Amino acid sequence: WDSSNEPASCHAPWVVRIGAVTAAAFCCIQSSYLFGLIGLSKDYQNIICLIDVDWAITHGMDLFGLRGIRLLVVLSYLATMLAVALAGLGCVASKWQAATPICIYFCGSAILAVFFFCMFGQAVTFSAVLEPVIERQGQEFCNATLHWTYSAALRCSMSVPSAALPAGMAMTKCGDECLQRVELLQRLGGCDLLDVLCHRYAYESLGTGMCVVEGAIKASNHAIKSYPGQQISEQCCKLACDTRVRCQGYAYDAVNQTCSVF
């Protein structure tokens, strides 16, 4: 490689080395953050399960057993390993002043830059994409018609005996599509996924002891009230609302310790 006629900027291998190490460090930090976020956060694991379910229902396919956001995370890990390898190649090539390895380094770095830019775009739009996914799964698995059939077929502890079918009868009454949904739930969280999706509400207070599920315009006028003379805690009242499918909220009287669930 005859570099005698090239400008002085081409004779600065330390620039290539610093760029290579910086890019590799950035990729490693990003992948470590993703690994820690997904491995340690139960909420993010539940979100991934929801996206996996939606991906399986919508697309019906996967790649090497991976789908949805798990596939993107694995691709991010592979891109990070490739970035580290390219960084090593760039450092060696800058020391040897070898043209071909440096060209490979710059081309590979450009491709990785495009990939991580696309990943950044996915991260920015993640919240906007997630809301309709959760809404679709809520309509699919949290409707009053099929929810207790799903929970009974999975033998979930949340199944209320008076409302849920016995597991054998539930499986018998389930159609082919219903059985496919049950099998999908078993693979991707089972009862835990149903519990998070259908029985764990976030409430906002309306004052005077009334709380409604976030997003609900107003509570229904039809309420299930505690027995006269029965004293219960607000936590028990909240649990009663969590247990109901599509509960809209609850009203708690702290003085008389009575509860109404809407």
FISEPA-830848 format. One line per field, with one value per residue: z, x, y of N, C-alpha, C in turn. Coordinates in nm, 3 decimals, always signed. Atoms other than C-alpha are relative to their C-alpha. Layout:
REM FISEPA-830848
nZ = c(Z:...) $
nX = c(X:...) $
nY = c(Y:...) $
caZ = c(Z:...) $
caX = c(X:...) $
caY = c(Y:...) $
cZ = c(Z:...) $
cX = c(X:...) $
cY = c(Y:...) $
This chain:
REM FISEPA-830848
nZ = c(+0.000:+0.015:-0.057:+0.005:+0.061:-0.070:-0.096:-0.132:-0.084:+0.016:-0.076:-0.142:-0.038:-0.131:+0.021:+0.029:-0.122:-0.095:+0.053:-0.012:-0.142:-0.044:+0.056:-0.066:-0.137:+0.006:+0.028:-0.118:-0.104:+0.039:-0.016:-0.144:-0.052:+0.041:-0.072:-0.138:-0.004:+0.027:-0.094:-0.139:-0.016:+0.024:+0.084:+0.139:+0.043:+0.032:+0.124:+0.109:+0.021:+0.071:+0.139:+0.062:+0.028:+0.111:+0.119:+0.042:+0.053:+0.119:+0.106:+0.003:+0.038:-0.080:+0.057:-0.098:-0.128:-0.051:+0.066:-0.063:-0.056:-0.031:+0.122:+0.011:-0.104:+0.042:+0.110:-0.060:-0.058:+0.110:+0.056:-0.095:+0.018:+0.128:-0.020:-0.072:+0.096:+0.093:-0.072:-0.002:+0.136:+0.029:-0.074:+0.063:+0.135:-0.010:-0.038:+0.114:+0.118:+0.105:+0.062:+0.006:-0.130:-0.037:+0.079:-0.062:-0.127:+0.023:+0.058:-0.108:-0.096:+0.061:-0.007:-0.140:-0.035:+0.051:-0.083:-0.131:+0.021:+0.009:-0.135:-0.074:+0.045:-0.063:-0.143:-0.013:+0.028:-0.073:-0.083:+0.088:+0.055:-0.106:-0.048:+0.075:-0.023:-0.127:+0.019:+0.075:-0.086:-0.098:+0.063:+0.033:-0.114:-0.120:+0.016:-0.097:+0.062:+0.013:-0.098:-0.100:+0.070:+0.008:-0.132:-0.046:+0.079:-0.049:-0.144:-0.072:-0.133:+0.002:+0.048:-0.103:+0.025:+0.047:+0.132:+0.093:+0.031:-0.032:+0.106:+0.105:+0.075:+0.073:+0.117:+0.091:+0.062:+0.077:+0.140:+0.045:-0.019:-0.144:-0.045:+0.045:-0.091:-0.128:+0.019:+0.011:-0.135:-0.078:+0.039:-0.021:-0.129:-0.062:-0.098:-0.037:+0.105:-0.015:-0.121:+0.027:+0.104:-0.029:-0.142:-0.072:+0.051:-0.059:-0.035:-0.031:-0.095:+0.038:-0.123:-0.074:-0.013:+0.126:+0.088:+0.127:+0.077:+0.090:+0.136:-0.004:-0.001:-0.126:-0.051:+0.032:-0.107:-0.056:-0.093:-0.093:-0.130:-0.109:-0.081:-0.111:-0.125:+0.026:+0.000:+0.078:+0.020:+0.136:+0.078:+0.040:+0.100:+0.123:+0.048:+0.059:+0.134:+0.081:+0.033:+0.105:+0.135:+0.047:-0.109:+0.032:-0.117:-0.126:-0.096:-0.136:-0.111:-0.109:-0.130:-0.022:+0.054:+0.100:+0.133:+0.120:+0.117:+0.121) $
nX = c(+0.087:-0.085:+0.074:-0.086:+0.070:+0.125:-0.009:-0.051:+0.107:+0.004:-0.108:+0.036:+0.068:+0.063:+0.140:+0.074:+0.005:+0.094:+0.135:+0.036:+0.023:+0.120:+0.118:+0.016:+0.044:+0.141:+0.083:-0.003:+0.083:+0.140:+0.042:+0.003:+0.120:+0.114:-0.005:+0.039:+0.140:+0.088:-0.027:+0.028:+0.130:+0.115:+0.096:-0.043:+0.022:+0.142:+0.023:-0.053:+0.095:+0.115:-0.039:-0.017:+0.134:+0.057:-0.078:+0.039:+0.136:+0.004:-0.088:+0.002:-0.130:-0.112:-0.132:-0.078:+0.071:+0.005:+0.099:+0.023:-0.110:-0.112:-0.080:-0.076:-0.103:-0.105:-0.072:-0.083:-0.117:-0.087:-0.061:-0.102:-0.117:-0.061:-0.065:-0.126:-0.093:-0.043:-0.089:-0.132:-0.054:-0.038:-0.122:-0.112:-0.021:-0.060:-0.141:-0.072:+0.026:+0.047:+0.116:+0.119:+0.068:+0.059:+0.123:+0.099:+0.039:+0.088:+0.127:+0.074:+0.045:+0.112:+0.118:+0.043:+0.058:+0.138:+0.077:+0.028:+0.089:+0.135:+0.036:+0.036:+0.134:+0.094:+0.010:+0.075:+0.142:+0.041:+0.118:+0.116:+0.035:+0.038:+0.137:+0.098:-0.026:+0.063:+0.145:+0.042:-0.007:+0.106:+0.125:-0.006:-0.007:+0.067:+0.143:+0.074:+0.045:-0.104:-0.108:+0.006:-0.030:-0.146:-0.059:+0.033:-0.079:-0.138:+0.004:-0.052:+0.055:+0.092:+0.130:+0.103:+0.073:+0.136:-0.001:-0.087:+0.033:-0.106:-0.101:+0.035:+0.114:-0.046:-0.072:+0.097:+0.079:-0.090:-0.017:-0.139:-0.070:-0.015:-0.106:-0.126:-0.029:-0.041:-0.137:-0.087:-0.014:-0.084:-0.140:-0.045:+0.033:+0.113:+0.083:-0.063:+0.031:+0.141:+0.013:-0.052:+0.078:+0.143:+0.034:-0.092:+0.037:-0.054:+0.117:-0.014:+0.104:+0.095:+0.045:+0.113:-0.016:+0.022:-0.116:+0.033:-0.114:-0.053:+0.052:+0.145:+0.059:+0.072:+0.041:+0.137:+0.097:+0.030:-0.108:+0.012:-0.028:-0.026:+0.118:+0.021:-0.062:-0.131:-0.108:-0.115:-0.104:-0.007:-0.081:+0.091:+0.089:-0.079:-0.020:+0.126:+0.006:-0.103:+0.044:+0.100:-0.046:+0.045:+0.051:-0.019:-0.045:+0.065:+0.025:-0.023:+0.040:-0.093:+0.068:+0.081:-0.077:+0.080:-0.062:+0.083:-0.084:+0.076) $
nY = c(-0.119:-0.119:-0.113:-0.118:-0.112:-0.024:-0.111:+0.036:+0.055:+0.145:+0.059:-0.016:+0.125:-0.012:-0.041:+0.123:+0.081:-0.062:+0.020:+0.141:+0.031:-0.072:+0.067:+0.129:-0.025:-0.043:+0.117:+0.087:-0.063:+0.013:+0.139:+0.029:-0.065:+0.081:+0.127:-0.025:-0.044:+0.114:+0.108:-0.034:-0.067:+0.087:-0.072:+0.008:+0.138:+0.011:-0.074:+0.081:+0.110:-0.056:-0.024:+0.131:+0.053:-0.077:+0.036:+0.134:-0.005:-0.085:+0.047:+0.146:+0.056:-0.045:+0.029:+0.076:-0.003:-0.138:-0.085:-0.129:-0.077:+0.091:+0.010:-0.124:-0.001:+0.093:-0.066:-0.105:+0.067:+0.042:-0.122:-0.044:+0.086:-0.038:-0.131:+0.025:+0.061:-0.104:-0.091:+0.065:-0.005:-0.138:-0.033:+0.070:-0.055:-0.133:+0.016:+0.055:-0.084:+0.091:-0.063:+0.086:+0.008:-0.129:-0.013:+0.089:-0.063:-0.115:+0.048:+0.066:-0.101:-0.073:+0.088:+0.005:-0.130:+0.001:+0.094:-0.058:-0.114:+0.058:+0.044:-0.120:-0.036:+0.093:-0.034:-0.126:+0.026:+0.120:-0.025:-0.018:+0.131:+0.092:-0.022:+0.082:+0.142:+0.036:-0.010:+0.119:+0.117:-0.014:+0.040:+0.142:+0.091:-0.052:-0.017:+0.082:+0.125:+0.102:-0.009:+0.106:+0.126:+0.006:+0.019:+0.135:+0.095:-0.009:+0.030:-0.115:-0.018:-0.114:+0.043:+0.007:+0.123:-0.019:-0.062:+0.072:+0.137:+0.096:-0.001:+0.095:-0.053:-0.118:+0.046:+0.062:-0.106:-0.087:+0.034:+0.014:-0.127:-0.019:+0.090:-0.059:-0.111:+0.059:+0.052:-0.117:-0.055:+0.091:-0.019:-0.138:-0.060:+0.067:-0.070:-0.127:-0.097:-0.036:-0.080:-0.134:-0.064:-0.014:-0.011:-0.087:-0.133:-0.123:-0.080:-0.142:-0.040:-0.105:-0.065:+0.060:+0.144:+0.072:+0.018:+0.064:+0.049:-0.103:+0.010:+0.008:-0.134:-0.009:+0.130:+0.039:-0.018:+0.132:+0.032:+0.113:-0.058:+0.094:+0.027:-0.094:+0.042:+0.062:-0.099:+0.046:-0.102:-0.053:+0.092:+0.108:-0.058:-0.009:+0.136:+0.044:-0.060:+0.066:+0.135:-0.008:-0.028:-0.130:-0.085:-0.142:-0.073:+0.033:-0.109:+0.052:-0.087:+0.031:-0.010:+0.121:+0.113:+0.070:-0.002:+0.019:+0.026:-0.031) $
caZ = c(+0.000:-0.129:+0.091:-0.008:-0.211:+0.043:+0.271:+0.624:+0.769:+0.631:+0.846:+1.179:+1.279:+1.632:+1.490:+1.353:+1.679:+1.895:+1.665:+1.668:+2.047:+2.101:+1.867:+2.026:+2.377:+2.281:+2.138:+2.446:+2.681:+2.483:+2.479:+2.850:+2.923:+2.721:+2.888:+3.236:+3.158:+3.022:+3.263:+3.584:+3.517:+3.555:+3.391:+3.076:+3.065:+3.075:+2.799:+2.584:+2.638:+2.526:+2.212:+2.145:+2.169:+1.935:+1.692:+1.688:+1.631:+1.370:+1.176:+1.273:+1.216:+1.391:+1.321:+1.509:+1.778:+1.819:+1.746:+1.812:+2.037:+2.137:+1.776:+1.775:+2.102:+1.969:+1.650:+1.868:+2.056:+1.728:+1.595:+1.913:+1.870:+1.508:+1.619:+1.863:+1.589:+1.348:+1.615:+1.654:+1.277:+1.255:+1.524:+1.360:+1.011:+1.126:+1.275:+0.963:+0.721:+0.527:+0.277:+0.246:+0.621:+0.670:+0.386:+0.546:+0.880:+0.740:+0.531:+0.826:+1.056:+0.810:+0.796:+1.176:+1.203:+0.983:+1.191:+1.525:+1.381:+1.289:+1.638:+1.782:+1.570:+1.705:+2.062:+2.006:+1.867:+2.113:+2.347:+2.056:+1.919:+2.255:+2.346:+2.055:+2.115:+2.478:+2.371:+2.117:+2.372:+2.627:+2.385:+2.296:+2.639:+2.884:+2.746:+2.976:+2.726:+2.687:+2.973:+3.228:+2.968:+2.911:+3.283:+3.355:+3.070:+3.211:+3.568:+3.692:+4.061:+3.965:+3.823:+4.037:+4.084:+4.027:+3.710:+3.559:+3.386:+3.507:+3.310:+3.123:+3.024:+2.925:+2.688:+2.544:+2.477:+2.332:+1.953:+1.743:+1.751:+2.126:+2.179:+1.974:+2.200:+2.512:+2.373:+2.286:+2.639:+2.789:+2.592:+2.670:+3.037:+3.096:+3.408:+3.492:+3.156:+3.203:+3.553:+3.436:+3.136:+3.292:+3.671:+3.753:+3.705:+3.762:+3.939:+3.962:+4.240:+4.169:+4.531:+4.787:+4.801:+4.433:+4.210:+3.842:+3.613:+3.416:+3.077:+3.187:+3.120:+3.416:+3.635:+3.551:+3.749:+3.804:+4.110:+4.319:+4.682:+4.994:+5.233:+5.489:+5.813:+5.647:+5.716:+5.465:+5.392:+5.090:+4.978:+4.974:+4.777:+4.522:+4.500:+4.429:+4.133:+4.012:+4.014:+3.786:+3.410:+3.269:+3.608:+3.572:+3.929:+4.290:+4.562:+4.922:+5.230:+5.492:+5.773:+5.730:+5.560:+5.273:+4.911:+4.573:+4.260:+3.917) $
caX = c(+0.000:+0.180:+0.061:+0.331:+0.089:-0.196:-0.278:-0.144:-0.486:-0.448:-0.139:-0.321:-0.395:-0.485:-0.804:-0.916:-0.827:-1.017:-1.319:-1.312:-1.283:-1.553:-1.799:-1.735:-1.775:-2.105:-2.243:-2.135:-2.299:-2.623:-2.636:-2.550:-2.832:-3.079:-2.963:-2.998:-3.334:-3.486:-3.315:-3.388:-3.718:-4.029:-4.241:-4.029:-4.045:-4.424:-4.420:-4.202:-4.447:-4.736:-4.547:-4.455:-4.821:-4.928:-4.647:-4.748:-5.117:-5.051:-4.760:-4.776:-4.404:-4.072:-3.700:-3.507:-3.776:-3.752:-4.019:-4.103:-3.875:-3.670:-3.556:-3.451:-3.260:-3.070:-2.987:-2.859:-2.630:-2.498:-2.439:-2.246:-2.018:-1.963:-1.882:-1.619:-1.466:-1.461:-1.303:-1.021:-0.981:-0.972:-0.705:-0.484:-0.537:-0.451:-0.126:-0.032:-0.160:-0.339:-0.594:-0.828:-0.892:-0.951:-1.205:-1.378:-1.378:-1.534:-1.795:-1.890:-1.910:-2.139:-2.373:-2.379:-2.448:-2.757:-2.869:-2.836:-3.003:-3.302:-3.295:-3.303:-3.609:-3.779:-3.701:-3.844:-4.173:-4.191:-4.446:-4.672:-4.660:-4.706:-5.040:-5.240:-5.066:-5.183:-5.531:-5.554:-5.442:-5.686:-5.975:-5.857:-5.790:-5.979:-6.330:-6.595:-6.688:-6.352:-6.132:-6.257:-6.238:-5.871:-5.795:-5.979:-5.802:-5.468:-5.577:-5.503:-5.552:-5.738:-6.026:-6.333:-6.507:-6.854:-6.749:-6.491:-6.549:-6.368:-6.047:-6.165:-6.497:-6.322:-6.092:-6.390:-6.589:-6.285:-6.277:-5.964:-5.876:-5.935:-5.708:-5.437:-5.465:-5.437:-5.127:-4.979:-5.046:-4.883:-4.565:-4.553:-4.629:-4.955:-5.141:-4.886:-4.948:-5.326:-5.289:-5.078:-5.298:-5.642:-5.614:-5.358:-5.510:-5.363:-5.612:-5.660:-5.857:-6.169:-6.205:-6.472:-6.326:-6.383:-6.108:-6.136:-5.909:-5.680:-5.833:-6.192:-6.411:-6.640:-6.750:-7.065:-7.381:-7.417:-7.216:-7.156:-7.171:-7.038:-7.291:-7.451:-7.255:-6.954:-6.635:-6.354:-6.030:-5.961:-5.696:-5.962:-6.191:-5.915:-5.847:-6.216:-6.192:-5.868:-6.037:-6.318:-6.265:-6.289:-6.354:-6.400:-6.325:-6.435:-6.573:-6.461:-6.621:-6.345:-6.588:-6.825:-6.562:-6.792:-6.701:-6.872:-6.711:-6.820) $
caY = c(+0.000:+0.308:+0.595:+0.845:+1.058:+1.053:+1.349:+1.359:+1.273:+0.921:+0.868:+0.889:+0.526:+0.639:+0.799:+0.462:+0.289:+0.537:+0.516:+0.135:+0.110:+0.374:+0.201:-0.139:+0.004:+0.172:-0.153:-0.351:-0.099:-0.109:-0.489:-0.510:-0.266:-0.474:-0.795:-0.646:-0.487:-0.806:-1.043:-0.854:-0.673:-0.888:-0.617:-0.619:-0.999:-0.975:-0.713:-0.939:-1.227:-1.004:-0.904:-1.268:-1.370:-1.090:-1.176:-1.544:-1.461:-1.191:-1.343:-1.710:-1.762:-1.735:-1.762:-2.033:-2.032:-1.653:-1.396:-1.035:-0.835:-1.143:-1.170:-0.803:-0.848:-1.152:-0.962:-0.677:-0.919:-1.060:-0.708:-0.625:-0.926:-0.826:-0.469:-0.600:-0.817:-0.523:-0.304:-0.557:-0.572:-0.192:-0.163:-0.427:-0.283:+0.070:-0.058:-0.252:+0.019:-0.257:-0.127:-0.427:-0.482:-0.109:-0.110:-0.410:-0.228:+0.091:-0.096:-0.316:-0.016:+0.163:-0.138:-0.164:+0.209:+0.167:-0.134:+0.046:+0.356:+0.138:-0.014:+0.337:+0.412:+0.099:+0.205:+0.555:+0.418:+0.128:+0.287:+0.385:+0.030:-0.140:+0.019:-0.133:-0.468:-0.475:-0.362:-0.645:-0.901:-0.761:-0.803:-1.153:-1.301:-1.078:-1.093:-1.238:-1.511:-1.687:-1.569:-1.821:-2.097:-2.014:-1.995:-2.321:-2.501:-2.379:-2.470:-2.120:-2.044:-1.724:-1.932:-1.874:-2.212:-2.070:-1.888:-2.123:-2.452:-2.766:-2.808:-3.118:-2.961:-2.639:-2.827:-3.018:-2.701:-2.522:-2.511:-2.560:-2.191:-2.178:-2.480:-2.309:-2.003:-2.222:-2.394:-2.055:-1.927:-2.236:-2.168:-1.796:-1.749:-1.933:-1.824:-1.554:-1.386:-1.400:-1.258:-0.963:-0.893:-0.928:-0.900:-0.633:-0.288:+0.057:+0.283:+0.658:+0.823:+1.028:+1.141:+1.042:+0.692:+0.608:+0.470:+0.381:+0.185:+0.416:+0.489:+0.428:+0.732:+0.669:+0.384:+0.190:+0.254:-0.121:-0.218:-0.528:-0.423:-0.591:-0.748:-0.512:-0.526:-0.688:-0.491:-0.526:-0.343:-0.126:-0.375:-0.647:-0.416:-0.354:-0.728:-0.788:-0.549:-0.709:-1.049:-0.935:-0.936:-0.583:-0.424:-0.047:+0.057:+0.043:+0.271:+0.226:+0.379:+0.397:+0.488:+0.195:-0.026:-0.114:-0.176:-0.143:-0.288:-0.163) $
cZ = c(+0.000:+0.045:-0.009:-0.055:+0.071:+0.099:+0.138:+0.088:-0.010:+0.084:+0.150:+0.046:+0.135:-0.013:-0.025:+0.126:+0.100:-0.047:+0.016:+0.144:+0.051:-0.050:+0.069:+0.143:+0.004:-0.022:+0.121:+0.112:-0.032:+0.021:+0.147:+0.064:-0.035:+0.078:+0.144:+0.013:-0.015:+0.103:+0.142:+0.021:-0.037:-0.092:-0.147:-0.053:-0.037:-0.131:-0.120:-0.030:-0.076:-0.148:-0.074:-0.038:-0.121:-0.130:-0.053:-0.062:-0.133:-0.116:-0.013:-0.041:+0.095:-0.071:+0.108:+0.138:+0.061:-0.078:+0.071:+0.050:+0.038:-0.121:-0.017:+0.102:-0.040:-0.115:+0.053:+0.063:-0.109:-0.062:+0.092:-0.013:-0.130:+0.013:+0.072:-0.094:-0.100:+0.066:+0.008:-0.136:-0.034:+0.069:-0.064:-0.136:+0.005:+0.037:-0.119:-0.125:-0.118:-0.055:+0.009:+0.136:+0.044:-0.077:+0.058:+0.130:-0.022:-0.059:+0.106:+0.101:-0.054:+0.007:+0.143:+0.044:-0.048:+0.086:+0.134:-0.011:-0.012:+0.136:+0.087:-0.038:+0.061:+0.146:+0.021:-0.017:+0.081:+0.078:-0.086:-0.059:+0.107:+0.041:-0.082:+0.015:+0.127:-0.014:-0.075:+0.088:+0.109:-0.056:-0.028:+0.123:+0.122:-0.022:+0.088:-0.057:+0.007:+0.112:+0.099:-0.062:-0.012:+0.137:+0.055:-0.074:+0.045:+0.147:+0.083:+0.135:+0.005:-0.042:+0.115:-0.026:-0.057:-0.142:-0.103:-0.022:+0.055:-0.119:-0.115:-0.087:-0.082:-0.127:-0.102:-0.075:-0.085:-0.145:-0.036:+0.023:+0.147:+0.054:-0.042:+0.091:+0.134:-0.009:-0.009:+0.137:+0.087:-0.032:+0.044:+0.128:+0.071:+0.093:+0.040:-0.103:+0.009:+0.121:-0.024:-0.096:+0.045:+0.146:+0.078:-0.053:+0.068:+0.021:+0.015:+0.083:-0.058:+0.121:+0.059:+0.000:-0.128:-0.082:-0.127:-0.067:-0.096:-0.142:-0.004:+0.012:+0.131:+0.042:-0.037:+0.120:+0.067:+0.085:+0.079:+0.136:+0.103:+0.084:+0.110:+0.129:-0.017:-0.010:-0.070:-0.018:-0.144:-0.090:-0.050:-0.108:-0.135:-0.060:-0.066:-0.142:-0.093:-0.048:-0.114:-0.136:-0.046:+0.109:-0.034:+0.119:+0.125:+0.084:+0.140:+0.102:+0.121:+0.136:+0.031:-0.049:-0.093:-0.138:-0.108:-0.119:-0.125:-0.117) $
cX = c(+0.090:-0.079:+0.080:-0.072:-0.131:+0.017:+0.039:-0.107:-0.008:+0.106:-0.024:-0.076:-0.070:-0.146:-0.087:-0.014:-0.100:-0.144:-0.047:-0.033:-0.127:-0.127:-0.026:-0.050:-0.147:-0.092:-0.007:-0.088:-0.148:-0.050:-0.006:-0.125:-0.124:-0.006:-0.045:-0.146:-0.093:+0.019:-0.045:-0.139:-0.113:-0.101:+0.039:-0.013:-0.145:-0.033:+0.048:-0.093:-0.123:+0.031:+0.019:-0.134:-0.060:+0.071:-0.044:-0.140:-0.004:+0.079:+0.003:+0.130:+0.107:+0.129:+0.084:-0.065:-0.013:-0.103:-0.007:+0.127:+0.118:+0.092:+0.086:+0.114:+0.116:+0.080:+0.090:+0.125:+0.098:+0.070:+0.110:+0.127:+0.072:+0.073:+0.133:+0.104:+0.051:+0.093:+0.142:+0.066:+0.048:+0.129:+0.123:+0.032:+0.065:+0.147:+0.083:-0.012:-0.042:-0.132:-0.126:-0.069:-0.065:-0.129:-0.111:-0.052:-0.099:-0.134:-0.086:-0.054:-0.118:-0.128:-0.054:-0.063:-0.145:-0.088:-0.037:-0.086:-0.144:-0.048:-0.041:-0.140:-0.106:-0.020:-0.084:-0.150:-0.056:-0.129:-0.125:-0.047:-0.057:-0.146:-0.104:+0.022:-0.069:-0.152:-0.053:+0.000:-0.107:-0.134:-0.004:-0.015:-0.078:-0.147:-0.073:-0.040:+0.106:+0.104:-0.002:+0.021:+0.151:+0.060:-0.031:+0.081:+0.145:+0.012:+0.062:-0.069:-0.100:-0.141:-0.098:-0.086:-0.139:-0.005:+0.077:-0.050:+0.109:+0.094:-0.037:-0.114:+0.040:+0.073:-0.094:-0.078:+0.084:+0.004:+0.148:+0.080:+0.024:+0.112:+0.137:+0.041:+0.049:+0.142:+0.100:+0.024:+0.090:+0.147:+0.054:-0.052:-0.118:-0.081:+0.060:-0.031:-0.145:-0.021:+0.045:-0.092:-0.141:-0.033:+0.096:-0.017:+0.081:-0.118:+0.037:-0.120:-0.087:-0.048:-0.120:+0.008:-0.017:+0.128:-0.047:+0.128:+0.045:-0.049:-0.151:-0.059:-0.075:-0.042:-0.145:-0.090:-0.036:+0.118:-0.033:+0.046:+0.028:-0.127:-0.014:+0.060:+0.135:+0.106:+0.122:+0.097:-0.003:+0.082:-0.085:-0.096:+0.072:+0.022:-0.126:-0.015:+0.102:-0.047:-0.101:+0.065:-0.063:-0.067:+0.031:+0.049:-0.074:-0.019:+0.010:-0.037:+0.085:-0.067:-0.076:+0.070:-0.085:+0.061:-0.105:+0.094:-0.084:+0.046) $
cY = c(+0.123:+0.122:+0.129:+0.123:+0.035:+0.114:-0.049:-0.062:-0.151:-0.069:+0.019:-0.124:+0.010:+0.044:-0.123:-0.084:+0.055:-0.020:-0.143:-0.036:+0.067:-0.067:-0.133:+0.018:+0.041:-0.119:-0.093:+0.057:-0.016:-0.142:-0.040:+0.060:-0.081:-0.130:+0.019:+0.036:-0.118:-0.110:+0.029:+0.061:-0.095:+0.067:-0.009:-0.143:-0.022:+0.070:-0.081:-0.116:+0.049:+0.022:-0.132:-0.061:+0.071:-0.034:-0.136:-0.001:+0.074:-0.059:-0.153:-0.063:+0.052:-0.038:-0.065:+0.005:+0.138:+0.079:+0.133:+0.065:-0.089:-0.012:+0.125:+0.005:-0.092:+0.060:+0.111:-0.060:-0.042:+0.120:+0.052:-0.083:+0.033:+0.134:-0.016:-0.060:+0.104:+0.101:-0.057:+0.004:+0.140:+0.039:-0.065:+0.060:+0.138:-0.007:-0.047:+0.089:-0.087:+0.052:-0.086:-0.014:+0.131:+0.025:-0.088:+0.061:+0.114:-0.043:-0.068:+0.098:+0.079:-0.083:-0.007:+0.132:+0.009:-0.090:+0.063:+0.126:-0.048:-0.049:+0.119:+0.047:-0.089:+0.035:+0.126:-0.024:-0.116:+0.022:+0.016:-0.132:-0.091:+0.015:-0.078:-0.149:-0.047:+0.004:-0.121:-0.123:+0.006:-0.042:-0.150:-0.088:+0.046:+0.028:-0.101:-0.135:-0.109:+0.000:-0.116:-0.137:-0.018:-0.032:-0.138:-0.104:-0.002:-0.036:+0.113:+0.014:+0.114:-0.042:-0.012:-0.123:+0.020:+0.056:-0.081:-0.142:-0.092:-0.013:-0.094:+0.049:+0.121:-0.041:-0.061:+0.106:+0.094:-0.047:-0.009:+0.128:+0.029:-0.087:+0.052:+0.116:-0.053:-0.052:+0.114:+0.063:-0.087:+0.021:+0.136:+0.062:-0.060:+0.088:+0.135:+0.108:+0.045:+0.091:+0.144:+0.075:+0.036:+0.029:+0.090:+0.143:+0.110:+0.094:+0.147:+0.043:+0.112:+0.079:-0.073:-0.152:-0.078:-0.003:-0.069:-0.047:+0.109:-0.023:-0.012:+0.140:+0.023:-0.139:-0.027:+0.025:-0.132:-0.044:-0.125:+0.050:-0.109:-0.017:+0.104:-0.056:-0.066:+0.108:-0.058:+0.116:+0.050:-0.092:-0.117:+0.048:+0.010:-0.138:-0.054:+0.056:-0.066:-0.137:+0.000:+0.028:+0.131:+0.082:+0.145:+0.081:-0.045:+0.126:-0.058:+0.106:-0.036:+0.003:-0.128:-0.126:-0.086:+0.023:-0.020:-0.013:+0.018:-0.086) $
